[in-house]
């Protein structure tokens, strides 16, 4: 995952354009992707697909011809979506188009002008303060013309038509955590699930932020109700604790599953209620759709100093934290996959476990798991209900369920839509 982030990091991405296509093309070499192009001017609910933006070069040269700001050195130097510029101007005239971070004098900020035709440069405050009051050559070799918005999706077929939707934005240039960490983790999840024969169908979306999610929803308005669980991934590679943002519903199964996994890991974490601000969960949870989708991240966007700056580089993310995010998500998926209902076949009092060979090898926690599963397997409670009420991690409940199934004490209550003869417990790879 870290190697993929480093490979994709130099590409200048935006909400449209060749950098976005190049990134999706590379992902398509790792997982099966279906890429979609939606033409400029297409109406998607209250929005319109914007013009396509591409950039070749940009710079500010001083009187000696030296590039004091150079797009080739760092693609954050140009305000994303800047219109073409070729001019000579004084520092006084240029100054309103220059953006810096005075509190972090050596960092370059990330700025955009997606839906307003404007232009600008971003540079470190130290460089800005060093510019003499002189005349400068200013060039932005970009194009803004009719084209298309590009997004891609990967579908991992399951035994159910019901879907688990995982979405991540793929539009930011050269930001490792706020963009590429979610992309890398999503790719790895897709590869793992493709070999797991899951119960749910998994749909992975790689979209430009905001307009991409709105476009997907507009094109899938009829199919969207198939989404039974979902997560928006962003900022999952930094060294912060896991933060989870609940869906608009607040008590969807995905909310319950994530919170249960985080509680039983006995590690620091934070959970926040839904708000209509942040990443694309606000689009999927808009009132016309109200999909059960939460936001999974480590340090939330806007709440760490490096956010939307050149400091969000490949050193800011770490392999252990990417792996921890991936592992936590796999635990959540494992619980959702196995959230089925069972019926206790010996419900009149507690069945005798010793004569079935279930107690001698069971420690106290394992025995407790057996008893919780038996007591709550009333045909109405699912595995998630049992996990929440018992407070036991699913990896403790799983062997108890398997032992009771094999011992003839449990029967699964299958859903009519489930095409499997019997759910197979999905073990975390």
Secondary structure as a PSIPRED ss2 file (coil, helix, strand):
# PSIPRED VFORMAT (PSIPRED V4.0)

   1 X C   1.000  0.000  0.000
   2 X H   0.000  1.000  0.000
   3 X H   0.000  1.000  0.000
   4 X H   0.000  1.000  0.000
   5 X H   0.000  1.000  0.000
   6 X H   0.000  1.000  0.000
   7 X H   0.000  1.000  0.000
   8 X H   0.000  1.000  0.000
   9 X C   1.000  0.000  0.000
  10 X C   1.000  0.000  0.000
  11 X C   1.000  0.000  0.000
  12 X C   1.000  0.000  0.000
  13 X C   1.000  0.000  0.000
  14 X C   1.000  0.000  0.000
  15 X C   1.000  0.000  0.000
  16 X C   1.000  0.000  0.000
  17 X C   1.000  0.000  0.000
  18 X H   0.000  1.000  0.000
  19 X H   0.000  1.000  0.000
  20 X H   0.000  1.000  0.000
  21 X H   0.000  1.000  0.000
  22 X H   0.000  1.000  0.000
  23 X H   0.000  1.000  0.000
  24 X H   0.000  1.000  0.000
  25 X H   0.000  1.000  0.000
  26 X H   0.000  1.000  0.000
  27 X H   0.000  1.000  0.000
  28 X C   1.000  0.000  0.000
  29 X C   1.000  0.000  0.000
  30 X C   1.000  0.000  0.000
  31 X C   1.000  0.000  0.000
  32 X C   1.000  0.000  0.000
  33 X C   1.000  0.000  0.000
  34 X E   0.000  0.000  1.000
  35 X E   0.000  0.000  1.000
  36 X E   0.000  0.000  1.000
  37 X E   0.000  0.000  1.000
  38 X E   0.000  0.000  1.000
  39 X E   0.000  0.000  1.000
  40 X C   1.000  0.000  0.000
  41 X C   1.000  0.000  0.000
  42 X C   1.000  0.000  0.000
  43 X E   0.000  0.000  1.000
  44 X E   0.000  0.000  1.000
  45 X C   1.000  0.000  0.000
  46 X C   1.000  0.000  0.000
  47 X E   0.000  0.000  1.000
  48 X E   0.000  0.000  1.000
  49 X C   1.000  0.000  0.000
  50 X C   1.000  0.000  0.000
  51 X C   1.000  0.000  0.000
  52 X E   0.000  0.000  1.000
  53 X E   0.000  0.000  1.000
  54 X E   0.000  0.000  1.000
  55 X E   0.000  0.000  1.000
  56 X E   0.000  0.000  1.000
  57 X E   0.000  0.000  1.000
  58 X E   0.000  0.000  1.000
  59 X E   0.000  0.000  1.000
  60 X E   0.000  0.000  1.000
  61 X E   0.000  0.000  1.000
  62 X C   1.000  0.000  0.000
  63 X C   1.000  0.000  0.000
  64 X C   1.000  0.000  0.000
  65 X C   1.000  0.000  0.000
  66 X C   1.000  0.000  0.000
  67 X E   0.000  0.000  1.000
  68 X E   0.000  0.000  1.000
  69 X E   0.000  0.000  1.000
  70 X E   0.000  0.000  1.000
  71 X C   1.000  0.000  0.000
  72 X C   1.000  0.000  0.000
  73 X C   1.000  0.000  0.000
  74 X C   1.000  0.000  0.000
  75 X H   0.000  1.000  0.000
  76 X H   0.000  1.000  0.000
  77 X H   0.000  1.000  0.000
  78 X E   0.000  0.000  1.000
  79 X C   1.000  0.000  0.000
  80 X E   0.000  0.000  1.000
  81 X C   1.000  0.000  0.000
  82 X C   1.000  0.000  0.000
  83 X C   1.000  0.000  0.000
  84 X C   1.000  0.000  0.000
  85 X E   0.000  0.000  1.000
  86 X E   0.000  0.000  1.000
  87 X E   0.000  0.000  1.000
  88 X E   0.000  0.000  1.000
  89 X E   0.000  0.000  1.000
  90 X E   0.000  0.000  1.000
  91 X H   0.000  1.000  0.000
  92 X H   0.000  1.000  0.000
  93 X H   0.000  1.000  0.000
  94 X H   0.000  1.000  0.000
  95 X H   0.000  1.000  0.000
  96 X H   0.000  1.000  0.000
  97 X H   0.000  1.000  0.000
  98 X E   0.000  0.000  1.000
  99 X E   0.000  0.000  1.000
 100 X C   1.000  0.000  0.000
 101 X C   1.000  0.000  0.000
 102 X C   1.000  0.000  0.000
 103 X C   1.000  0.000  0.000
 104 X C   1.000  0.000  0.000
 105 X C   1.000  0.000  0.000
 106 X C   1.000  0.000  0.000
 107 X C   1.000  0.000  0.000
 108 X C   1.000  0.000  0.000
 109 X E   0.000  0.000  1.000
 110 X C   1.000  0.000  0.000
 111 X C   1.000  0.000  0.000
 112 X E   0.000  0.000  1.000
 113 X C   1.000  0.000  0.000
 114 X C   1.000  0.000  0.000
 115 X C   1.000  0.000  0.000
 116 X C   1.000  0.000  0.000
 117 X C   1.000  0.000  0.000
 118 X C   1.000  0.000  0.000
 119 X C   1.000  0.000  0.000
 120 X C   1.000  0.000  0.000
 121 X E   0.000  0.000  1.000
 122 X E   0.000  0.000  1.000
 123 X C   1.000  0.000  0.000
 124 X C   1.000  0.000  0.000
 125 X H   0.000  1.000  0.000
 126 X H   0.000  1.000  0.000
 127 X H   0.000  1.000  0.000
 128 X H   0.000  1.000  0.000
 129 X H   0.000  1.000  0.000
 130 X H   0.000  1.000  0.000
 131 X C   1.000  0.000  0.000
 132 X C   1.000  0.000  0.000
 133 X C   1.000  0.000  0.000
 134 X C   1.000  0.000  0.000
 135 X E   0.000  0.000  1.000
 136 X E   0.000  0.000  1.000
 137 X E   0.000  0.000  1.000
 138 X E   0.000  0.000  1.000
 139 X E   0.000  0.000  1.000
 140 X E   0.000  0.000  1.000
 141 X E   0.000  0.000  1.000
 142 X E   0.000  0.000  1.000
 143 X E   0.000  0.000  1.000
 144 X E   0.000  0.000  1.000
 145 X E   0.000  0.000  1.000
 146 X C   1.000  0.000  0.000
 147 X C   1.000  0.000  0.000
 148 X E   0.000  0.000  1.000
 149 X E   0.000  0.000  1.000
 150 X E   0.000  0.000  1.000
 151 X E   0.000  0.000  1.000
 152 X E   0.000  0.000  1.000
 153 X E   0.000  0.000  1.000
 154 X E   0.000  0.000  1.000
 155 X E   0.000  0.000  1.000
 156 X E   0.000  0.000  1.000
 157 X C   1.000  0.000  0.000
 158 X C   1.000  0.000  0.000
 159 X C   1.000  0.000  0.000
 160 X C   1.000  0.000  0.000
 161 X C   1.000  0.000  0.000
 162 X C   1.000  0.000  0.000
 163 X E   0.000  0.000  1.000
 164 X E   0.000  0.000  1.000
 165 X E   0.000  0.000  1.000
 166 X E   0.000  0.000  1.000
 167 X E   0.000  0.000  1.000
 168 X E   0.000  0.000  1.000
 169 X E   0.000  0.000  1.000
 170 X C   1.000  0.000  0.000
 171 X C   1.000  0.000  0.000
 172 X C   1.000  0.000  0.000
 173 X C   1.000  0.000  0.000
 174 X C   1.000  0.000  0.000
 175 X C   1.000  0.000  0.000
 176 X H   0.000  1.000  0.000
 177 X H   0.000  1.000  0.000
 178 X H   0.000  1.000  0.000
 179 X H   0.000  1.000  0.000
 180 X H   0.000  1.000  0.000
 181 X H   0.000  1.000  0.000
 182 X H   0.000  1.000  0.000
 183 X H   0.000  1.000  0.000
 184 X H   0.000  1.000  0.000
 185 X H   0.000  1.000  0.000
 186 X H   0.000  1.000  0.000
 187 X H   0.000  1.000  0.000
 188 X H   0.000  1.000  0.000
 189 X H   0.000  1.000  0.000
 190 X H   0.000  1.000  0.000
 191 X H   0.000  1.000  0.000
 192 X H   0.000  1.000  0.000
 193 X H   0.000  1.000  0.000
 194 X H   0.000  1.000  0.000
 195 X C   1.000  0.000  0.000
 196 X C   1.000  0.000  0.000
 197 X C   1.000  0.000  0.000
 198 X C   1.000  0.000  0.000
 199 X C   1.000  0.000  0.000
 200 X C   1.000  0.000  0.000
 201 X E   0.000  0.000  1.000
 202 X E   0.000  0.000  1.000
 203 X E   0.000  0.000  1.000
 204 X E   0.000  0.000  1.000
 205 X E   0.000  0.000  1.000
 206 X E   0.000  0.000  1.000
 207 X E   0.000  0.000  1.000
 208 X C   1.000  0.000  0.000
 209 X C   1.000  0.000  0.000
 210 X C   1.000  0.000  0.000
 211 X H   0.000  1.000  0.000
 212 X H   0.000  1.000  0.000
 213 X H   0.000  1.000  0.000
 214 X H   0.000  1.000  0.000
 215 X H   0.000  1.000  0.000
 216 X H   0.000  1.000  0.000
 217 X H   0.000  1.000  0.000
 218 X H   0.000  1.000  0.000
 219 X H   0.000  1.000  0.000
 220 X C   1.000  0.000  0.000
 221 X C   1.000  0.000  0.000
 222 X C   1.000  0.000  0.000
 223 X C   1.000  0.000  0.000
 224 X H   0.000  1.000  0.000
 225 X H   0.000  1.000  0.000
 226 X H   0.000  1.000  0.000
 227 X E   0.000  0.000  1.000
 228 X E   0.000  0.000  1.000
 229 X E   0.000  0.000  1.000
 230 X E   0.000  0.000  1.000
 231 X E   0.000  0.000  1.000
 232 X E   0.000  0.000  1.000
 233 X E   0.000  0.000  1.000
 234 X C   1.000  0.000  0.000
 235 X C   1.000  0.000  0.000
 236 X C   1.000  0.000  0.000
 237 X C   1.000  0.000  0.000
 238 X C   1.000  0.000  0.000
 239 X C   1.000  0.000  0.000
 240 X C   1.000  0.000  0.000
 241 X C   1.000  0.000  0.000
 242 X E   0.000  0.000  1.000
 243 X E   0.000  0.000  1.000
 244 X E   0.000  0.000  1.000
 245 X E   0.000  0.000  1.000
 246 X C   1.000  0.000  0.000
 247 X C   1.000  0.000  0.000
 248 X C   1.000  0.000  0.000
 249 X C   1.000  0.000  0.000
 250 X C   1.000  0.000  0.000
 251 X C   1.000  0.000  0.000
 252 X C   1.000  0.000  0.000
 253 X H   0.000  1.000  0.000
 254 X H   0.000  1.000  0.000
 255 X H   0.000  1.000  0.000
 256 X H   0.000  1.000  0.000
 257 X H   0.000  1.000  0.000
 258 X H   0.000  1.000  0.000
 259 X H   0.000  1.000  0.000
 260 X H   0.000  1.000  0.000
 261 X H   0.000  1.000  0.000
 262 X H   0.000  1.000  0.000
 263 X H   0.000  1.000  0.000
 264 X H   0.000  1.000  0.000
 265 X C   1.000  0.000  0.000
 266 X C   1.000  0.000  0.000
 267 X C   1.000  0.000  0.000
 268 X C   1.000  0.000  0.000
 269 X E   0.000  0.000  1.000
 270 X E   0.000  0.000  1.000
 271 X E   0.000  0.000  1.000
 272 X E   0.000  0.000  1.000
 273 X C   1.000  0.000  0.000
 274 X C   1.000  0.000  0.000
 275 X C   1.000  0.000  0.000
 276 X C   1.000  0.000  0.000
 277 X C   1.000  0.000  0.000
 278 X C   1.000  0.000  0.000
 279 X C   1.000  0.000  0.000
 280 X C   1.000  0.000  0.000
 281 X H   0.000  1.000  0.000
 282 X H   0.000  1.000  0.000
 283 X H   0.000  1.000  0.000
 284 X H   0.000  1.000  0.000
 285 X C   1.000  0.000  0.000
 286 X C   1.000  0.000  0.000
 287 X C   1.000  0.000  0.000
 288 X C   1.000  0.000  0.000
 289 X C   1.000  0.000  0.000
 290 X C   1.000  0.000  0.000
 291 X C   1.000  0.000  0.000
 292 X C   1.000  0.000  0.000
 293 X E   0.000  0.000  1.000
 294 X E   0.000  0.000  1.000
 295 X E   0.000  0.000  1.000
 296 X E   0.000  0.000  1.000
 297 X E   0.000  0.000  1.000
 298 X C   1.000  0.000  0.000
 299 X C   1.000  0.000  0.000
 300 X C   1.000  0.000  0.000
 301 X C   1.000  0.000  0.000
 302 X C   1.000  0.000  0.000
 303 X C   1.000  0.000  0.000
 304 X C   1.000  0.000  0.000
 305 X C   1.000  0.000  0.000
 306 X C   1.000  0.000  0.000
 307 X C   1.000  0.000  0.000
 308 X C   1.000  0.000  0.000
 309 X E   0.000  0.000  1.000
 310 X C   1.000  0.000  0.000
 311 X C   1.000  0.000  0.000
 312 X C   1.000  0.000  0.000
 313 X C   1.000  0.000  0.000
 314 X C   1.000  0.000  0.000
 315 X C   1.000  0.000  0.000
 316 X C   1.000  0.000  0.000
 317 X C   1.000  0.000  0.000
 318 X C   1.000  0.000  0.000
 319 X H   0.000  1.000  0.000
 320 X H   0.000  1.000  0.000
 321 X H   0.000  1.000  0.000
 322 X H   0.000  1.000  0.000
 323 X H   0.000  1.000  0.000
 324 X H   0.000  1.000  0.000
 325 X H   0.000  1.000  0.000
 326 X H   0.000  1.000  0.000
 327 X H   0.000  1.000  0.000
 328 X H   0.000  1.000  0.000
 329 X H   0.000  1.000  0.000
 330 X H   0.000  1.000  0.000
 331 X H   0.000  1.000  0.000
 332 X H   0.000  1.000  0.000
 333 X H   0.000  1.000  0.000
 334 X H   0.000  1.000  0.000
 335 X H   0.000  1.000  0.000
 336 X H   0.000  1.000  0.000
 337 X H   0.000  1.000  0.000
 338 X C   1.000  0.000  0.000
 339 X C   1.000  0.000  0.000
 340 X C   1.000  0.000  0.000
 341 X E   0.000  0.000  1.000
 342 X E   0.000  0.000  1.000
 343 X E   0.000  0.000  1.000
 344 X E   0.000  0.000  1.000
 345 X C   1.000  0.000  0.000
 346 X C   1.000  0.000  0.000
 347 X C   1.000  0.000  0.000
 348 X C   1.000  0.000  0.000
 349 X C   1.000  0.000  0.000
 350 X C   1.000  0.000  0.000
 351 X C   1.000  0.000  0.000
 352 X C   1.000  0.000  0.000
 353 X C   1.000  0.000  0.000
 354 X H   0.000  1.000  0.000
 355 X H   0.000  1.000  0.000
 356 X H   0.000  1.000  0.000
 357 X C   1.000  0.000  0.000
 358 X C   1.000  0.000  0.000
 359 X C   1.000  0.000  0.000
 360 X C   1.000  0.000  0.000
 361 X C   1.000  0.000  0.000
 362 X C   1.000  0.000  0.000
 363 X C   1.000  0.000  0.000
 364 X H   0.000  1.000  0.000
 365 X H   0.000  1.000  0.000
 366 X H   0.000  1.000  0.000
 367 X H   0.000  1.000  0.000
 368 X H   0.000  1.000  0.000
 369 X H   0.000  1.000  0.000
 370 X H   0.000  1.000  0.000
 371 X H   0.000  1.000  0.000
 372 X H   0.000  1.000  0.000
 373 X H   0.000  1.000  0.000
 374 X H   0.000  1.000  0.000
 375 X H   0.000  1.000  0.000
 376 X H   0.000  1.000  0.000
 377 X C   1.000  0.000  0.000
 378 X E   0.000  0.000  1.000
 379 X E   0.000  0.000  1.000
 380 X E   0.000  0.000  1.000
 381 X E   0.000  0.000  1.000
 382 X E   0.000  0.000  1.000
 383 X H   0.000  1.000  0.000
 384 X H   0.000  1.000  0.000
 385 X H   0.000  1.000  0.000
 386 X H   0.000  1.000  0.000
 387 X H   0.000  1.000  0.000
 388 X H   0.000  1.000  0.000
 389 X H   0.000  1.000  0.000
 390 X H   0.000  1.000  0.000
 391 X C   1.000  0.000  0.000
 392 X C   1.000  0.000  0.000
 393 X C   1.000  0.000  0.000
 394 X H   0.000  1.000  0.000
 395 X H   0.000  1.000  0.000
 396 X H   0.000  1.000  0.000
 397 X H   0.000  1.000  0.000
 398 X H   0.000  1.000  0.000
 399 X H   0.000  1.000  0.000
 400 X H   0.000  1.000  0.000
 401 X H   0.000  1.000  0.000
 402 X H   0.000  1.000  0.000
 403 X H   0.000  1.000  0.000
 404 X H   0.000  1.000  0.000
 405 X H   0.000  1.000  0.000
 406 X H   0.000  1.000  0.000
 407 X C   1.000  0.000  0.000
 408 X C   1.000  0.000  0.000
 409 X C   1.000  0.000  0.000
 410 X E   0.000  0.000  1.000
 411 X E   0.000  0.000  1.000
 412 X E   0.000  0.000  1.000
 413 X E   0.000  0.000  1.000
 414 X C   1.000  0.000  0.000
 415 X C   1.000  0.000  0.000
 416 X C   1.000  0.000  0.000
 417 X C   1.000  0.000  0.000
 418 X C   1.000  0.000  0.000
 419 X C   1.000  0.000  0.000
 420 X C   1.000  0.000  0.000
 421 X C   1.000  0.000  0.000
 422 X C   1.000  0.000  0.000
 423 X C   1.000  0.000  0.000
 424 X C   1.000  0.000  0.000
 425 X C   1.000  0.000  0.000
 426 X C   1.000  0.000  0.000
 427 X C   1.000  0.000  0.000
 428 X C   1.000  0.000  0.000
 429 X C   1.000  0.000  0.000
